[in-house]
Amino acid sequence: MTLPTDKPRAGADTLRGGPRRRRVRTGVPLPLLVPALIGLAFLIVPLIALVVRTPWHSLPAQLTSPDVWQALKLSLICATLATGVSLVIGVPLAWLLARVDFPGRGLVRALVTLPLVLPPVVGGVALLMALGRNGIVGRWLDAWFGITLPFSTAGVVIAEAFVAMPFLVISVEGTLRAADPRYEEAAATLGASRFTAFRRVTLPLIAPGIAAGAVLAWARALGEFGATITFAGNFPGRTQTMPLAVYLALQSDPEAAIALSLVLLAVSIAVLAGLRDRWMRAG
């Protein structure tokens, strides 16, 4: 006598094409779709408006005017120098945070990333208190070496490096943590010093992370405004970078402000496009 059972028969399931599966609804719920579309429009519409309101007929003349070209040239030079400064001191700092276990490492990491959330104007004031003529370090630079950083082109580089270097440090530290330390250990067993292992083994391994961090730092330095105007001022030809020129032109020549803003927008899009394989890949 065969008792009834709740289990499906294997033969019947096979004939029907296998076990039945419940259909999963993949539609987007309306309470989520509407806010998502509003958020997308909130972020995209201002950028579209900037492109639509761009004076395309006078754009070449605007971009080739002496004032705009001067600000553009100074911005490119200062952003590149600030990125160089960030590389020289930021890569070793990232290695220290990733490879060396020392007391207070979490606090040091928090302080390193603080400029990411610190209002740029506050960063400029902090730089003045540290490196100004009467600052705790600046007074000695002025007395011993005759170096005055505020309201100079060097001050622009310092201000941009201050706000941009955390992007490089975070990128390089993350790459170092993902890299296999056994390669460095193998180099050490072969007699290489720790610095030689870093130079010959670690640097090639983390080169993509360094490149990505450098590009992010350069883009952040190019768009810096608050710390620059507070620490270096707004002097045409000496400290007036593109963001400062946009702010000044908006009051007297809106078309020039739009043209400069379009250049900064194009640079930002180019940076994101260049980093899409590392940062923007979805799945």
Secondary structure as the mmCIF struct_conf table of DSSP 4:
data_model
#
loop_
_struct_conf.conf_type_id
_struct_conf.id
_struct_conf.beg_label_comp_id
_struct_conf.beg_label_asym_id
_struct_conf.beg_label_seq_id
_struct_conf.end_label_comp_id
_struct_conf.end_label_asym_id
_struct_conf.end_label_seq_id
HELX_LH_PP_P HELX_LH_PP_P1 THR A 2 PRO A 4
BEND BEND1 ASP A 6 LYS A 7
HELX_LH_PP_P HELX_LH_PP_P2 PRO A 8 ARG A 9
HELX_RH_AL_P HELX_RH_AL_P1 ALA A 10 LEU A 15
TURN_TY1_P TURN_TY1_P1 ARG A 16 GLY A 17
BEND BEND2 GLY A 18 PRO A 19
HELX_LH_PP_P HELX_LH_PP_P3 ARG A 22 ARG A 25
HELX_LH_PP_P HELX_LH_PP_P4 GLY A 27 PRO A 29
HELX_RH_AL_P HELX_RH_AL_P2 LEU A 30 VAL A 52
TURN_TY1_P TURN_TY1_P2 ARG A 53 ARG A 53
HELX_RH_3T_P HELX_RH_3T_P1 TRP A 56 SER A 58
HELX_RH_AL_P HELX_RH_AL_P3 LEU A 59 LEU A 63
TURN_TY1_P TURN_TY1_P3 THR A 64 THR A 64
BEND BEND3 SER A 65 SER A 65
HELX_RH_AL_P HELX_RH_AL_P4 PRO A 66 ARG A 99
TURN_TY1_P TURN_TY1_P4 PRO A 103 GLY A 104
HELX_RH_AL_P HELX_RH_AL_P5 ARG A 105 VAL A 117
BEND BEND4 LEU A 118 LEU A 118
HELX_RH_AL_P HELX_RH_AL_P6 PRO A 120 LEU A 131
BEND BEND5 GLY A 132 GLY A 132
TURN_TY1_P TURN_TY1_P5 ARG A 133 ASN A 134
BEND BEND6 GLY A 135 GLY A 135
TURN_TY1_P TURN_TY1_P6 ILE A 136 VAL A 137
HELX_RH_AL_P HELX_RH_AL_P7 GLY A 138 TRP A 140
HELX_RH_PI_P HELX_RH_PI_P1 LEU A 141 PHE A 145
TURN_TY1_P TURN_TY1_P7 PRO A 150 PHE A 151
BEND BEND7 SER A 152 SER A 152
HELX_RH_AL_P HELX_RH_AL_P8 THR A 153 ALA A 178
BEND BEND8 ALA A 179 ALA A 179
TURN_TY1_P TURN_TY1_P8 PRO A 181 PRO A 181
HELX_RH_AL_P HELX_RH_AL_P9 ARG A 182 THR A 189
TURN_TY1_P TURN_TY1_P9 LEU A 190 GLY A 191
HELX_RH_AL_P HELX_RH_AL_P10 ARG A 194 ALA A 197
HELX_RH_PI_P HELX_RH_PI_P2 PHE A 198 THR A 202
HELX_RH_AL_P HELX_RH_AL_P11 LEU A 203 LEU A 222
TURN_TY1_P TURN_TY1_P10 GLY A 223 GLY A 223
HELX_RH_AL_P HELX_RH_AL_P12 GLY A 226 PHE A 231
TURN_TY1_P TURN_TY1_P11 ALA A 232 ALA A 232
TURN_TY1_P TURN_TY1_P12 PRO A 236 THR A 239
HELX_RH_AL_P HELX_RH_AL_P13 MET A 242 SER A 252
HELX_RH_AL_P HELX_RH_AL_P14 PRO A 254 GLY A 274
TURN_TY1_P TURN_TY1_P13 LEU A 275 LEU A 275
HELX_RH_AL_P HELX_RH_AL_P15 ARG A 276 TRP A 279
BEND BEND9 MET A 280 MET A 280
#
